[in-house]
């Protein structure tokens, strides 16, 4: 009797249940979830109660995405701090605040992987007592919204890898953070620790009575430290001072290596790419390091070039050589640019791309070298570096082409919030 009733209930309830699910599915498809996620389609649905959003109309959008889309007379919808729509202009959905930027160009916020402005200068960026500091972090020295971060923001730089200096060979661990002007530390941080910083030539060659006095000694110190971290992992042993270094060897964190000159450049690639197989990014590559570009390309190492964008002395050939162009021409698949700020002003990251293009590199690739490419190198490209649905709404609006020094930055939006407005705040640099 119970079995018969259950069967009759199933025959009666099944159509209603299927109908309800059918009605629910389109609602989920159209409204999805409030905050866009990577991989979502464009969403033109109205804002829900409690949500925030803005509709940005502009003359041109350079997305820097996989399809290299450039959209004339475009629109970007920002929903709850992330991008919900990138495409041609359409009717602005209900609830969105309109920001009409006329003919301005919208580009992704720029990303610099080699920066020291987090403390407001060079203060608290080195610990010179020991030649290796695997337990040191730069995060305690961060002063959110300091004057150098302010002008960086006004220059369209929205994300920085703030790192220790290069006074010692293993400098410690930096953090990835946003250049927000009036936000607490926790709201600025993207990843902490964001990666490891190593210095393998020039600066860390110290006179402290230890092996750090020579490049051979620096290599020994680094190999010894790496082998200890690998050994601790193999033994399942916890070594507190090596925990973050162990994450580097596990592929959980990247490593940025300060190195320059043909000898130090190749030594860095050999150690971190070939021997230990880390997610390494070779930083600087100045002087005559570009002569080794074909071999660097063979290793598959990533390159973060700068702050010098050219070589006109080291190779003594009478030529002015654009280093980024040489790495790309040799087949290096991943090239980004840096300022090593404040060595070069942080707000002039775009100018590194301008000069590299002037010296022979493709100008669009140089725009990507200060946006999506550094994000990829550090495994942050799901959030940063391009204008795509689901990514952080870090958007820069300029009066012209992004690498044209005549074009002004008019507005900078970070996580959907208008951080800098030239008309409101004035010209900062």
C-alpha positions in Angstrom: 0.0 0.0 0.0 2.8 2.4 0.9 4.7 1.5 -2.2 1.6 2.2 -4.4 1.1 5.6 -2.8 4.8 6.5 -3.3 4.5 5.6 -7.0 1.4 7.8 -7.4 3.1 10.7 -5.6 6.1 10.4 -7.9 3.9 10.4 -11.0 2.1 13.6 -9.7 5.1 15.5 -8.4 7.7 14.7 -11.1 6.2 17.1 -13.7 6.0 19.9 -11.2 9.5 19.3 -10.0 10.9 19.3 -13.5 9.0 22.4 -14.4 10.4 24.2 -11.3 13.9 23.1 -12.2 13.4 24.3 -15.8 12.2 27.7 -14.6 15.1 27.9 -12.1 17.8 27.0 -14.6 17.4 30.1 -16.9 17.3 32.3 -13.8 20.6 30.9 -12.8 22.0 31.3 -16.3 20.9 34.9 -16.6 21.7 36.1 -13.1 24.4 33.6 -12.2 26.0 34.8 -9.1 26.3 38.4 -8.0 30.1 38.8 -8.5 31.4 37.8 -11.9 34.0 35.0 -12.1 36.7 34.1 -14.6 35.2 32.3 -17.6 31.8 33.8 -17.3 30.1 35.3 -20.3 29.2 38.9 -20.7 26.4 39.8 -18.3 24.0 42.7 -19.0 21.5 41.8 -16.3 20.4 44.6 -13.8 22.1 44.9 -10.4 20.5 43.2 -7.5 19.7 44.8 -4.2 22.9 45.6 -2.3 25.2 45.3 -5.3 27.4 48.1 -6.7 28.3 48.7 -10.3 29.4 51.2 -12.9 29.1 51.4 -16.6 32.2 52.9 -18.3 31.7 54.2 -21.9 34.9 55.0 -23.8 36.3 55.5 -27.3 38.4 52.4 -27.4 39.1 49.4 -25.2 42.4 47.5 -25.5 41.7 44.3 -23.7 45.1 42.6 -23.9 43.2 39.3 -23.8 44.0 36.0 -25.6 42.2 37.2 -28.7 43.9 40.6 -28.6 40.5 42.3 -28.9 40.4 46.1 -29.5 36.9 47.5 -29.3 35.9 50.9 -30.7 33.2 52.8 -28.9 33.1 50.2 -26.1 31.5 49.7 -22.7 32.8 48.0 -19.6 30.5 47.0 -16.8 32.0 46.7 -13.3 30.0 44.7 -10.9 31.0 44.3 -7.2 34.6 45.2 -8.1 35.0 42.8 -11.0 34.4 43.1 -14.7 31.0 41.8 -15.8 30.9 43.0 -19.5 33.4 44.1 -22.1 32.2 44.8 -25.5 30.4 47.2 -27.8 28.2 49.9 -26.3 24.7 48.6 -25.2 21.8 49.8 -23.1 23.1 50.4 -19.6 21.4 47.9 -17.3 19.3 49.1 -14.4 21.2 50.1 -11.3 24.6 50.9 -12.9 26.2 54.3 -12.4 27.2 55.8 -15.7 30.8 57.0 -16.3 31.0 58.5 -19.8 34.6 58.9 -20.7 34.1 60.1 -24.3 36.9 59.2 -26.6 39.3 58.0 -23.9 41.2 54.7 -24.2 40.6 52.0 -21.6 43.5 49.6 -20.9 44.3 47.1 -18.1 46.0 48.5 -15.0 49.8 48.0 -15.3 51.8 45.5 -13.2 55.4 45.8 -12.1 57.2 42.8 -10.7 60.3 44.7 -9.5 59.5 47.5 -7.2 60.7 48.9 -3.9 58.3 51.8 -3.2 56.1 50.0 -0.6 57.8 51.7 2.3 57.9 55.1 0.7 61.6 54.9 -0.3 64.5 52.5 0.2 63.9 52.3 3.9 63.5 48.9 5.5 64.2 47.0 2.3 67.5 45.3 3.2 68.8 43.3 6.2 72.6 43.2 5.8 73.6 41.1 8.8 73.5 37.8 7.0 74.1 37.0 3.3 70.9 34.9 3.0 67.5 35.8 4.5 65.0 33.1 3.6 62.8 34.1 6.6 62.7 37.8 5.8 59.5 39.5 4.5 58.9 42.9 3.1 55.3 43.1 4.2 55.9 44.7 7.6 57.5 47.7 5.9 54.5 48.5 3.7 52.9 51.9 4.1 49.7 51.8 2.0 49.0 55.0 0.0 52.4 56.5 0.6 53.5 59.3 -1.8 55.3 57.0 -4.2 52.3 54.7 -4.4 50.1 57.7 -5.0 52.0 58.8 -8.1 52.3 55.2 -9.3 48.5 55.0 -9.2 48.2 58.3 -11.0 50.5 56.8 -13.7 48.2 53.8 -14.3 50.2 51.3 -12.3 47.7 49.3 -10.2 49.7 46.3 -9.0 53.2 45.9 -7.6 55.4 43.2 -6.3 57.0 45.0 -3.4 60.3 43.3 -2.6 63.4 43.5 -0.4 66.5 45.1 -1.8 69.4 43.4 -3.4 72.0 43.9 -0.6 72.1 40.2 0.2 71.9 37.2 -2.2 68.7 35.7 -0.7 66.8 38.9 -0.1 63.6 37.4 1.3 60.0 37.4 0.3 57.9 40.2 -1.1 54.2 40.7 -1.5 51.9 41.5 -4.4 49.6 44.5 -3.6 47.3 47.1 -5.2 48.2 50.8 -5.3 45.1 51.9 -3.5 45.2 55.3 -1.9 43.0 55.1 1.2 42.6 51.5 2.0 44.0 49.4 4.8 46.8 46.9 4.3 44.5 43.9 4.1 42.4 45.4 1.3 45.5 46.2 -0.7 47.2 42.8 -0.6 46.7 40.4 -3.5 49.1 37.7 -2.3 51.4 37.6 0.8 54.0 36.3 0.4 53.7 37.0 -3.3 57.0 35.4 -4.3 60.7 35.2 -3.4 63.5 37.7 -4.3 67.1 36.6 -5.0 70.1 38.8 -6.0 72.7 36.8 -7.9 75.2 39.4 -9.1 76.6 42.9 -8.6 74.7 44.4 -5.6 75.0 41.5 -3.2 78.8 41.1 -3.7 79.6 42.2 -0.1 82.7 42.7 2.0 81.4 41.2 5.2 84.0 38.4 5.5 81.8 35.7 4.2 81.3 33.9 0.9 79.1 36.7 -0.4 82.3 38.5 -1.6 82.4 36.6 -4.9 79.8 35.4 -7.5 81.1 31.9 -7.0 80.5 32.3 -3.2 77.0 33.7 -3.9 76.2 30.6 -6.0 77.4 28.3 -3.2 75.3 30.1 -0.6 72.2 29.8 -2.8 72.7 26.1 -3.7 73.4 25.2 -0.1 70.2 26.9 1.0 68.2 25.4 -1.8 69.5 21.9 -1.1 68.6 22.3 2.6 65.0 23.2 1.6 64.7 20.3 -0.8 66.1 17.9 1.7 63.7 19.1 4.5 60.8 18.5 2.1 62.1 15.0 1.2 62.4 14.1 4.8 59.0 15.5 5.7 60.8 17.7 8.2 59.5 21.2 9.2 62.1 23.9 8.9 60.4 27.2 9.9 63.1 29.4 8.3 62.8 27.5 5.0 59.0 27.1 4.8 58.5 29.7 2.1 61.5 28.5 0.1 60.0 25.1 0.2 56.9 26.5 -1.4 59.1 27.9 -4.2 60.4 24.4 -4.8 56.9 23.0 -4.7 55.9 25.5 -7.4 53.5 27.3 -5.1 55.4 30.6 -5.2 57.5 32.2 -8.0 61.0 33.5 -7.6 62.3 36.8 -9.1 66.1 36.8 -9.6 68.0 40.1 -9.8 70.8 39.4 -12.2 72.7 41.2 -15.0 75.6 40.8 -17.3 76.2 37.7 -19.5 77.8 35.6 -16.7 75.3 36.3 -13.9 72.3 36.1 -16.2 73.2 32.6 -17.5 74.2 31.5 -14.0 70.7 32.5 -12.7 68.9 30.6 -15.5 71.1 27.5 -15.0 70.4 27.4 -11.3 66.7 28.3 -11.0 65.4 27.0 -14.3 67.6 24.1 -15.2 68.8 22.7 -11.9 65.9 23.3 -9.6 63.0 23.8 -12.1 61.3 26.6 -10.2 58.8 29.1 -11.5 61.6 31.6 -12.0 61.6 35.1 -13.6 65.0 36.5 -14.5 65.0 40.2 -13.7 67.1 43.0 -15.2 69.1 41.3 -18.0 71.1 44.6 -18.6 74.5 45.3 -19.8 75.7 42.5 -22.2 73.2 39.9 -20.9 71.2 40.2 -24.1 74.1 38.4 -25.9 73.0 35.2 -24.2 69.3 35.6 -25.3 69.3 32.5 -27.6 70.4 30.3 -24.8 68.0 31.9 -22.3 65.2 31.1 -24.8 66.3 27.5 -25.0 66.0 27.1 -21.2 62.4 28.4 -21.3 63.1 31.0 -18.6 60.9 34.1 -18.2 62.5 37.5 -18.6 61.6 40.7 -16.7 63.7 43.4 -18.4 64.7 46.7 -17.0 65.2 49.3 -15.7 67.8 49.8 -18.4 66.0 49.4 -21.7 69.1 49.5 -23.9 72.8 48.6 -24.1 75.2 51.1 -25.7 78.3 50.6 -23.7 78.9 47.0 -22.6 79.1 45.3 -26.0 81.4 48.0 -27.4 79.9 47.6 -30.9 78.9 51.2 -31.3 75.2 50.3 -31.5 72.3 51.2 -29.3 70.6 47.9 -28.6 67.1 47.5 -27.3 67.3 44.7 -24.8 63.6 43.7 -24.9 63.7 43.4 -28.7 66.7 41.2 -28.5 65.1 38.8 -26.1 61.9 38.6 -28.2 63.9 38.2 -31.4 65.8 35.3 -29.9 62.6 33.4 -29.1 62.1 34.2 -25.4 58.4 33.4 -25.0 57.7 35.5 -21.9 59.1 39.1 -21.6 57.8 41.7 -19.2 59.3 45.1 -18.2 60.2 46.7 -14.8 61.2 50.0 -13.3 63.1 48.7 -10.2 61.4 51.8 -8.7 62.5 54.1 -7.3 65.5 53.5 -9.6 63.2 54.6 -12.4 60.1 56.5 -11.2 57.3 54.0 -10.6 54.8 56.1 -12.5 57.0 55.8 -15.6 56.4 52.1 -16.1 54.6 52.9 -19.3 57.7 54.7 -20.5 59.7 51.5 -20.3 57.3 50.1 -22.9 57.6 53.3 -24.9 61.4 53.2 -25.1 61.5 49.5 -25.7 59.2 50.0 -28.7 61.2 52.9 -29.9 64.3 50.6 -29.8 62.7 47.9 -32.0 60.2 45.9 -30.0 56.6 45.5 -31.1 54.6 48.3 -29.4 51.6 46.1 -28.6 53.8 43.4 -27.1 55.3 46.1 -24.9 51.9 47.1 -23.7 51.3 43.4 -22.8 54.8 43.4 -21.2 53.5 45.9 -18.6 50.0 44.3 -18.1 49.2 40.7 -18.8 52.7 39.3 -19.2 53.9 40.0 -15.7 50.6 38.7 -14.4 51.2 35.5 -16.2 54.7 35.2 -15.0 53.6 35.3 -11.4 50.5 33.1 -11.9 48.1 36.0 -11.3 46.5 36.2 -14.8 43.2 34.9 -13.6 42.7 38.1 -11.7 45.0 40.7 -13.3 46.5 42.0 -16.5 43.6 42.1 -19.0 40.1 43.4 -19.4 38.0 40.2 -19.3 34.9 39.1 -17.5 35.5 37.9 -14.0 38.8 39.7 -13.5 39.5 42.5 -11.0 38.2 45.8 -12.4 41.6 47.5 -12.6 41.1 49.9 -15.4 43.1 52.9 -16.7 41.6 55.6 -18.9 43.8 57.7 -21.0 43.4 60.5 -23.6 45.3 58.4 -26.2 47.4 55.4 -27.0 48.7 53.8 -23.7 52.4 54.0 -24.6 52.2 57.5 -26.1 53.9 59.9 -23.6 51.6 62.7 -24.9 48.5 60.8 -23.6 47.4 61.7 -20.1 46.0 59.3 -17.5 42.6 60.7 -16.7 41.2 58.1 -14.4 42.4 55.0 -12.6 39.9 52.4 -11.2 41.1 49.6 -8.9 38.8 46.8 -7.8 36.0 48.8 -9.3 36.6 52.0 -7.2 37.7 55.3 -8.7 41.1 55.8 -7.0 42.4 58.7 -9.2 40.6 61.3 -11.2 42.7 64.0 -12.8 39.9 66.6 -12.9 39.1 65.9 -9.3 42.6 65.4 -7.8 44.8 67.4 -10.1 47.8 66.3 -12.2 50.2 64.4 -9.8 53.2 64.0 -12.1 
